[in-house]
Amino acid sequence: MKISALIVVLVVAAGTAGASGQATAPWPQRVLVTNDNGIDDSAMVELARALARVTETYVVAATTDRSGTTNLMSAVRRGEFRVERRDLGEGIQAYALEGYPADCVLFALAGPMRDAPPDLVISGINGGPNLGDDWFGSGTIGAARTAAYLGIPAVAVSGVEDDDPQSVRAAVQWVVELVRSDAVRLLTPPQYLTVSLPLVSPAEISGVEVVHRARGLVTGTLTPPEQALPGQLQRWQLDLSVNPDAAPPGSDVAAVRRGAIAIVPMRVDESDPDLRARLLAAPGLLPDWVPPAPQSGVESTCPSGLGVVIDDAEDESGREWGVLIEEVMPGGRAEALGMRVGDVVLSLNGVDLAVSRMSREDPDDRFLKIMRGLGCGDQVEMTYVRNGEPGQIRFRIPAARGH
């Protein structure tokens, strides 16, 4: 079964399982813990060990720090999970995964917890609090969003001085009480909670507040490069700034600045019923689809392909110095031009293809970009090396062919 299809199955199956708990049964009976700081994060490990004393506990977390990766899933593209078992203490079944927090949730639900889904997914505890606009890029919250989308109630917790054992112990104790509370037990996917603790000593925390998300506190400026030449990679410097003073009352940022724990109720479903109703009530707002008129028998583009398979050519030091011709298609333009397997193209229309200090773009990517930009009648000139001997090829892109 493909992973994309597996996600759909899990949405249905896990959603049914997550809604079946009884009010009188001990809850949660089974939890999944993850984070975006990696499986070796001390605060997450302490939380998992505390949970293992009161409930069946699984941990699936990335092998390395994956902060700021939202709900990205690499397994959907790769079609596999790469994991190893870890020992995090008694009562914990732990897996380290090469991927992202969302991958960790999907793996747990599709693999070791498939037959008995968790009652709850807990993402965190992570270091800095995810406040205001930061939530959108947070891997911690991304894992919780993924769980809620797949039908499992979830809580994302961030904000603890993880180098202060007293702060970690106090935060862990409170989070255990939170996840066992009715406030969490009564969550119905796609609902989830984000929890942000202030970075103060436990004695300085003033309480717990349910708040809304502050928005629009982050601004950014881009500084362009001093010199940018055509065909070369450009680096624009991004500088971000945050204005917490602009946070409105009742927001997560305002609450944490007062020393309170901020809880923001969230949901994954981002469909807008009001907008849908408006569009249905006024269909004229959307343009009608008009099929294109039949073509007159002339192709709209010119055949610019060469009929080759290419890759980057590397020297012994690993420097990419040109484009290697790996295969020449029979009957293609490259064969007609006399190109051979093993040729290395050095330049195309005067553009040096080698990786250099001025441009880090891969040679084969630059080659394809230039070829795709050619039009009818354009002249093409390539320099190449064959068995150490230089050569040159010139040809012209033919005009569009008629049918």
C-alpha positions in Angstrom: 0.0 0.0 0.0 1.4 3.4 -0.9 2.0 5.8 2.0 -0.5 8.4 0.5 -3.2 5.8 0.5 -2.2 4.6 4.0 -2.8 8.2 5.3 -6.4 8.0 4.2 -6.8 4.6 5.9 -5.4 6.0 9.1 -7.6 9.0 9.1 -10.7 6.8 9.2 -9.3 4.0 11.5 -7.6 6.2 14.0 -10.5 8.7 14.1 -12.8 5.9 15.1 -10.4 4.6 17.7 -9.8 8.1 19.2 -13.6 8.7 19.7 -14.3 5.4 21.5 -13.0 6.1 25.0 -15.3 5.8 27.9 -15.5 8.4 30.6 -15.1 5.9 33.4 -12.0 4.2 31.9 -8.5 5.2 33.0 -7.3 7.7 30.4 -5.1 7.8 28.5 -4.3 4.1 28.3 -1.7 4.5 25.6 0.3 7.6 24.4 2.7 8.4 21.7 5.4 11.0 22.5 7.5 12.8 19.9 9.1 16.2 19.4 11.2 18.2 16.9 14.4 18.5 18.9 15.3 14.8 18.4 15.1 11.6 20.4 18.0 12.6 22.7 16.2 15.7 24.0 16.4 15.5 27.8 13.0 17.1 28.5 11.1 14.8 26.2 12.8 11.8 27.7 11.9 12.9 31.2 8.3 13.4 30.1 8.2 9.9 28.5 9.6 8.3 31.6 7.0 10.1 33.8 4.2 9.0 31.5 5.5 5.4 31.4 4.7 5.2 35.1 1.0 5.8 34.5 0.3 4.6 31.0 1.6 2.6 28.1 4.1 4.8 26.4 5.7 4.8 22.9 8.3 7.3 21.7 9.1 8.0 18.1 11.3 10.9 17.4 13.8 12.1 14.8 17.5 11.1 15.1 18.5 14.7 14.9 17.1 18.2 15.5 14.3 18.9 13.1 13.1 22.3 14.4 11.1 24.5 12.1 10.0 21.7 9.7 6.2 22.1 10.3 4.3 18.9 9.1 6.7 18.0 6.3 6.8 14.2 5.6 9.8 12.8 3.8 8.5 9.3 3.8 5.7 10.1 1.4 8.4 11.0 -1.2 10.9 8.2 -0.3 8.3 5.5 0.2 10.0 4.0 3.3 10.8 4.6 6.9 14.3 4.2 8.3 14.2 3.6 12.1 16.2 2.0 14.9 15.1 0.9 18.3 16.3 2.9 21.3 16.3 2.2 25.1 14.9 5.2 26.9 14.0 3.4 30.1 11.6 0.9 31.6 8.1 0.8 30.1 9.0 2.8 27.0 9.0 1.4 23.4 11.2 3.9 21.6 12.2 4.4 18.0 14.7 6.8 16.4 13.6 7.8 12.9 15.4 9.4 10.0 12.9 12.0 9.1 10.7 14.7 10.5 8.2 15.0 13.4 5.2 14.3 11.1 7.0 11.2 9.8 7.3 10.0 13.4 3.5 10.2 13.9 2.8 8.5 10.6 5.3 5.7 11.3 3.9 5.0 14.8 0.3 4.9 13.6 1.1 2.8 10.5 3.7 0.5 12.3 4.1 -0.4 15.9 0.8 1.2 17.0 -1.3 0.2 14.0 -3.4 -2.4 15.8 -3.8 -0.4 19.0 -3.7 3.4 18.2 -2.7 5.8 21.0 -5.4 7.7 22.9 -3.2 10.8 22.7 -0.1 12.2 20.9 2.1 14.5 22.9 4.6 16.5 21.0 7.3 18.1 23.2 8.4 19.3 25.7 10.7 21.5 23.7 12.8 24.4 24.6 11.5 27.8 23.5 7.8 28.5 23.5 6.0 28.5 20.1 4.1 31.7 20.3 2.4 34.0 17.8 3.5 33.5 14.2 6.1 30.9 15.3 3.4 28.2 15.5 3.1 28.0 11.7 6.7 26.8 11.2 7.0 24.7 14.4 7.9 21.0 14.0 6.5 20.5 17.5 3.1 21.8 16.5 3.4 20.1 13.1 3.5 16.7 14.8 0.4 17.5 16.8 -1.4 18.8 13.6 -0.5 15.6 11.8 -1.9 13.5 14.7 -5.1 15.5 14.8 -5.5 15.2 11.0 -5.1 11.4 11.3 -7.8 11.3 14.0 -5.8 11.2 17.2 -6.2 14.0 19.9 -2.9 15.8 20.4 -1.1 18.3 22.6 2.0 20.3 21.6 4.0 21.6 24.5 6.9 24.0 24.3 8.8 26.3 26.6 11.0 24.9 29.3 14.5 25.7 30.6 15.8 22.3 29.6 19.2 22.9 31.3 17.4 23.5 34.6 16.4 20.2 36.2 13.9 21.9 38.6 12.1 23.6 35.7 12.0 20.3 33.7 10.6 18.3 36.7 7.9 20.9 37.4 6.9 21.1 33.7 6.8 17.4 33.3 4.7 16.9 36.4 2.2 19.5 35.2 2.0 18.1 31.6 1.3 14.6 33.0 -1.7 16.1 34.9 -2.8 18.0 31.8 -2.9 15.0 29.5 -4.9 13.1 32.1 -7.4 15.9 32.5 -10.9 16.0 31.0 -9.8 19.1 29.0 -7.6 16.8 26.9 -9.7 13.6 27.2 -12.7 15.4 25.6 -10.7 16.7 22.6 -12.3 15.5 19.3 -10.1 15.4 16.2 -9.4 17.5 14.3 -9.0 19.5 17.5 -5.7 19.8 19.3 -4.0 22.1 21.9 -0.8 24.1 21.8 0.7 24.8 25.2 3.4 27.4 25.8 5.2 27.7 29.1 7.0 30.9 30.0 10.8 30.6 30.4 10.8 31.5 34.1 11.4 29.6 37.3 8.5 27.4 38.4 7.7 29.7 41.3 7.3 32.6 38.9 4.6 31.0 36.7 1.4 32.9 37.5 -1.2 30.4 36.3 -2.8 28.9 33.2 -4.8 30.9 30.6 -6.8 29.8 27.6 -6.1 32.4 24.9 -6.1 33.1 21.2 -3.1 33.2 18.8 -1.3 36.5 18.3 -0.7 37.2 14.6 1.3 39.6 12.5 4.1 40.2 15.1 6.9 39.1 12.8 8.2 41.3 10.0 11.0 40.5 7.6 13.3 42.4 5.2 15.4 41.1 2.3 18.8 42.5 1.4 19.7 41.7 -2.3 23.2 40.7 -3.3 25.6 43.5 -4.2 26.2 41.9 -7.6 23.9 39.4 -9.4 24.9 38.1 -12.8 22.5 36.2 -15.1 22.6 32.5 -14.6 24.3 32.6 -11.2 22.9 31.6 -7.9 21.8 34.7 -5.9 21.8 34.9 -2.1 19.2 37.4 -0.6 19.8 37.9 3.1 16.6 37.5 5.2 16.3 39.4 8.5 13.4 38.8 10.8 12.2 40.9 13.7 9.4 40.3 16.3 7.4 43.0 18.1 5.9 41.3 21.2 4.7 44.7 22.4 2.1 44.6 19.6 0.5 41.4 21.0 -3.2 42.1 21.8 -4.7 41.3 25.3 -5.9 37.7 25.6 -3.3 36.4 23.2 -0.7 33.7 23.8 2.2 36.2 23.6 0.6 38.5 26.1 -0.1 35.7 28.5 3.4 34.3 28.5 4.9 37.7 28.9 2.8 38.0 32.1 4.3 34.7 33.3 1.2 32.5 32.5 1.0 29.2 30.7 -0.8 29.9 27.4 -3.1 27.3 26.0 -4.5 27.9 22.4 -7.3 25.6 21.2 -6.6 24.6 17.6 -8.1 22.5 14.8 -6.6 21.1 11.6 -9.6 21.5 9.3 -8.9 24.8 7.5 -12.0 24.8 5.3 -14.0 28.0 5.5 -17.8 27.5 5.5 -18.5 31.2 5.3 -16.4 31.6 2.1 -17.9 28.4 0.6 -21.4 29.8 1.2 -20.5 33.1 -0.4 -19.1 31.4 -3.5 -22.1 29.2 -3.8 -24.5 32.1 -3.5 -22.7 34.1 -6.2 -21.4 31.7 -8.9 -20.6 34.6 -11.2 -17.6 35.4 -9.0 -15.8 32.5 -10.6 -14.9 32.4 -14.3 -16.5 29.8 -16.4 -14.2 27.2 -18.0 -14.0 27.7 -21.7 -12.3 24.8 -23.6 -9.5 26.0 -25.8 -10.2 26.2 -29.5 -8.7 23.4 -31.7 -5.2 24.1 -32.9 -4.7 24.9 -36.5 -2.2 22.1 -37.0 1.0 23.9 -35.8 2.8 22.9 -32.6 3.1 25.7 -30.1 6.6 24.8 -29.1 9.8 24.0 -30.8 11.6 20.6 -30.3 14.7 21.6 -28.4 15.5 18.2 -26.7 18.8 16.5 -27.4 17.9 12.9 -26.6 20.5 12.3 -23.9 20.7 11.2 -20.3 23.0 13.5 -18.3 24.6 13.8 -14.8 27.2 16.0 -13.1 30.8 15.3 -14.0 33.1 15.2 -10.9 36.8 15.2 -10.6 38.7 13.2 -7.9 38.2 16.0 -5.4 34.5 15.9 -5.9 34.3 19.2 -7.8 31.5 19.3 -10.4 33.2 20.6 -13.6 30.7 19.8 -16.3 27.8 17.8 -17.7 28.5 14.1 -18.3 26.7 12.4 -21.2 25.6 9.0 -19.8 23.4 7.8 -22.6 22.7 8.9 -26.2 19.2 7.9 -27.4 19.1 6.2 -30.8 17.7 8.4 -33.5 17.8 11.6 -31.4 19.4 14.9 -32.2 22.5 14.2 -30.0 23.3 11.1 -32.1 22.9 13.1 -35.3 25.3 15.7 -34.0 27.9 13.0 -33.2 27.7 13.2 -29.4 28.9 10.1 -27.5 28.6 8.5 -24.1 31.4 9.9 -21.9 31.5 13.3 -23.5 31.6 16.1 -20.9 30.0 19.4 -21.9 31.9 22.4 -20.5 29.8 25.3 -21.6 26.5 26.0 -23.3 25.9 29.2 -25.2 28.9 30.8 -23.5 27.8 29.9 -20.0 30.4 27.9 -18.0 28.7 24.9 -16.5 31.2 24.1 -13.8 30.4 24.8 -10.1 32.4 27.8 -8.9 32.7 30.2 -6.1 30.3 32.5 -7.9 27.7 29.9 -8.7 26.9 26.7 -6.7 24.2 25.5 -9.1 24.6 21.9 -10.3 26.0 21.7 -13.9 23.1 19.4 -15.1 20.5 21.8 -13.6 22.1 24.8 -15.3 22.3 22.9 -18.6 18.6 21.9 -18.5 17.6 25.4 -17.5 19.3 26.9 -20.6 18.0 24.3 -23.0 14.5 24.7 -21.8 14.7 28.5 -22.4 15.6 28.1 -26.1 13.1 29.1 -28.7 12.5 28.4 -32.4 15.5 29.3 -34.5 17.9 29.9 -31.6 21.5 29.1 -32.1 23.1 26.6 -29.8 26.9 26.3 -29.1 28.5 23.7 -26.8 32.1 23.1 -25.9 33.0 19.7 -24.7 35.8 17.3 -23.9 36.1 13.7 -25.3 39.0 11.5 -24.1 40.9 14.7 -23.1 40.4 16.4 -26.4 38.3 19.6 -26.7 35.5 19.8 -29.2 32.7 22.1 -30.2 29.1 21.6 -31.5 26.9 24.2 -33.2 23.3 23.8 -34.3 20.1 25.7 -34.6 16.7 24.9 -32.9 14.4 24.1 -35.9 11.2 25.9 -36.5 7.9 24.5 -35.2 6.7 21.5 -37.2 3.3 21.3 -38.7 1.0 18.3 -38.5 
